[in-house]
């Protein structure tokens, strides 16, 4: 398979739409889920599966394979081998082709119009009854799978300083009978305009610096915490956060991320929840409970502990740091 074909300098690949559709349906994924994973519309996914656009960007092909949880090679179109056709024997001109008489069609006894009209309603009613019975039997033996019940909640600090990183966490969890089930999902988080994404745990799948949207494509088991460090350059006032979670097998079901939505930009440390210029016992315990166990997320816990041990702190704008008061 030649994947080096270029269109205006862009690497292209030729995908097999039938394979894509079969893989998607086998895994129970909706077109919306796959479209969101790749970053295209559902109409585009439909055109790919129906082979209207068999050649796509290699970048999109890799994202498509990731959404389907397969390697790129498994969705590429296989080149058919060239098989020589056997020669067709020629009929000698001397050999006349004998004509074979076609058998006469069997005689059909005429049916009166009145008899046909009487039998048609009974036939239609019987067919409708059989279809209804088959549908009921299928529903009884294989009841439709109920969509999973899940929640997504964001935790934000109340205050932050412009240009200084602060943590954000989003907890996604399944509930009820699905509490321990494995679940694929897409989490999309919209950061405030002009924000800088410093780090994320687990690693994000995509970040659009133009729209400030972070996107994760993950498979979770029961519960997963998505956390990240972010900086906002706005000096004062609130900055807003929003997000959605999309699931497969739910015909486009999406839920909003609930919980905290705003951070007030000020001169207070992000761990100082009541903005009194110090970090209390309760506040440092909250930091330990909510953020310190997230492996790989650097929240500068040493500075938080230093402020907690002191009598207070003050933000030094000229030096760009917090100063601990003795």
N, C-alpha and C positions, 0 to 999 in steps of 0.2 A: 504494500500500500504506500503510495507516494504521498507523504504529508508535507512536502516541501513546496507545493504549489503556492504561488503568491498572487494576490490581487491588490494592486497599488501598494506593494511593499508589505502587506499584512499576511502572515502565515494562515493558510486555510486548510481545513480537513473536510472529508466527505463522509457524512454520517449515514447510518442506516436507520431511517425513520421507524420502520417496523420493529427493529430491535429496541429502539428507545421506548416506543409505546408499550411493548410487551414487558420490558423491565419495570417501567413505571407502574403499570397495572399489577404486575406480580408483587411488587413491594407495597402496593396499596397507597401510592403517592398521587396526589391530585396535580393537575396541570398548574394550578396556582402555586403550590408548594415548590415545584420544580422551577417555574418561572421566576419566583422570588429568589431562589437560590442562585440562578444564573444571572439575574438582573435584567430580564426581558419581560415581555407581556405574554399572557396566556395564548393570544393569537399566534405569536411567534412559535411557541411550543407546538401548537396545533399544526402549523405549516411545516415544521420540522418533521413531525410524526407522519404527516401525509406526503412527505417527500416533495413539497413545493419548493423548499429551499434546502436541497441536499448538501450544499457546500456552505460551511459556516466558518467563522473565525476560530482558529485553534484555541484561543483563550476561552471562548464560550464553550467549545467542546470539552475542555478540561473541567470547567465549572459544571457542565452538564453531567459528565462522568462522576464527579464528586457527589452531586446531588443524588445520583442513582446508586452510589456506593460501589462503583466498578472502576476498572481501569479504562482509559480512553480507547484502547485497542478493541474493547468488547462492544463498542457502539459504532465502530467505523464500518463502512461498506466494504464487503469483500469483493475483490476483483475476480470476475468469472474467468476460468481458464479457457483458452482458445482450443476447442475440440474440432478436429477436421471432420467434415461431413462426408459420409460414404457416397461414392459415385452412384448416380441414378442410372440403372440399366436402360439402354435404348431399345426400343421396339423395332425389330427389322421391318423395313417397308414392305417386304414380301408377305409378312404375316398379317393377314387381315384380322381385325379384332371382331370377334363374333358378338353379336348383339344378344343379350340375355333378356328375355321377356320378364318384366316385373310381375310378381304375383298380384292377382286382383285383390282388392281390399275385401275383407269379410263383410258379408251382408249385415246390415244393422236394421233391426226392426224399428219402425217409426214409433216415437213416443208422442202421445197426444199432449197438446199444450196444457190441457186441464190437469193432467197427471203431474207434469213438471211443476206447475204452480203449487199443487198440494204438497209435494215432497220437499220443496225448497225451504219453507219456514221451519219444518222439523229438523232439517239438516243444520241450518244456521243455529237454531237453539241448542242443539246437541254440542256443536263446536264451542259455543260461548260457555256452556256449562262445564265442558272439559277444561277450558282455559282457566276459568275461575277456580275449579278444584285444584288444578296444578299450581296456581299462584298461592292458594291458601296452604297447600301441602308444603310448598317450598318455604313459605314464611314461617310455618310451624316447625319444620325440621331445622331450618337455618335462619333464625331471626336476625334482623339487621343489627350490625354492631353499633352500639351506642358510642357517641364521641367521648373521648376521655375527659374527665373533670380535672382541671388544673388551674393554678393561680400563678400570678407573676407580680411581685411586689418590690418596689424600689426603696432604698434607704439612702438619704442624702444628709450631709451635715446642714445645720441651720445657717451657718455663716462661713465665709471664706474670704481670703485676701486676694486681690487681683494679681495675677502672675504667679501665684503659689499653688502647687498641686494639692488636690484634696481627693479623698476616696469616694466612690459610688459603688453600691452593690445592688444587684437584682437577683432575687431568689425565685426560681421557677420550680414548682412542685406539683406532682399529681396527687390526687386525693381519692378516697374511697377504695373501690376494688382495683383501681389502677395505681395505687400508692407505690407498688414495687415493680411496675411494668416498665419495660424499655420503651422510650418514646423519642422519635426524631422531631426536631422543631427548628424554627428560624426565629431568632430574636433580633429585632431592629431597634436600636436606640438612637434618638436624635439629640445631639448635643447642642448647647447654645451656640449661636452664630459667633464665629471667630475663636471657638475653643480649640485647645491643643490636646490631643490624646497622647498621654505620656506612656501608659502601659496598660495591659489588660490580661486578666486571668479568668478562664482559659484564653488562649490566643484567639483574637478575632479572625473571622474569615475574610472580611473586607472592610475598608474604611474609605469613605468618599470625602476628601478634604474640601470639596466644593459645596456639598450639602451638609457636611458634618454628621453623616449617618454611619454608625458602627453596626456591623452585621455579623452575627454568629450563626453557623449551621452546625448543630450538634445533636448527638444522641445521648439522652440522659436516662438514668434509672431512678425514678422516684423523686429525686431532688437534686438541683444543681444551682450553685451560686456563681453568677457572672459578676466580676468586679473589675473596676478600672480606675486609674488615676487620671485626672483631667485638670487643665489650667484654663482659666478664663481671664481675659485682659480687661474686662469691664471693671471700672473702679468702684462704682456704687450702684445700688439698686438690685432688684431680683433678676436672676437668670433662670430660664425655664428648661426643663428636661421632659421628654416624652418618648414613648416606645410602644411597640406591639409585638405579640408573639403569634406566629402562624404554625399550624399543625397539619400533617398529611391526613388523608382519609377523613377529612371533615368538610369537604366541598367548600373550601374558602373560609372556614372559620378562623377568625382572628380575635384576640382579646387585647385590650389596652393594659399596659403595665400600670398597676395601681400604686398607692403609697405616696411618697414624697415627690413633688414636682418642681420645687423652686429652692434656690440657694440665694441668700442675701449677701451681696458683695459689700464688705466693710473692712474694719481693721482688726477683726477678732480671729483667733485661731479656729480652725475647723472643728477641733475637739471641744471647744468652749461653747457648749450648747446654750447656756443662758446668758452669754455675752457679758460676764461680770469681770473679765480680765484675769481669771484664774481657772485652773482645771481642778475640779473637785474629785473626791473619791468616787462618787457615782459616775462622773463623766469619764474618768480613766477606765473604770470597770466596763462601761459601755464600749469604749474603744477596743478593749481586749476581747469582749464578747462578740462584737460584730465584725471586726476587721483583722485582728492580730493572727487569727487561725487561717487566713487565706494565704496559702503558700504561693510565693512568687510576687506578692503585692507589697511593694516597699512603701510603708506609710510613715517612715521616720519615727518609729516608736521611741527611740532614745530621746528625741526632743520633747515628745509628749510627756515622758516620765520626768525629764528635767524640769519642765514647767510645773508639773504636779508637785514636785518636791520643794519648789520655791514658793514665795509668797504671792507671786503673780507674774505677769509678763506685759510687755508693751511692744507694739509694732514700730520698728525704725524704718521709715520709708526711704530715707537716704541710703542706708546700708542694705535695704532689702532683706531684713531678717527680723526674727523675734528676739527680744532681749529679756532674759529671765531676771526678775527682781529678787534680791536677796531676802 
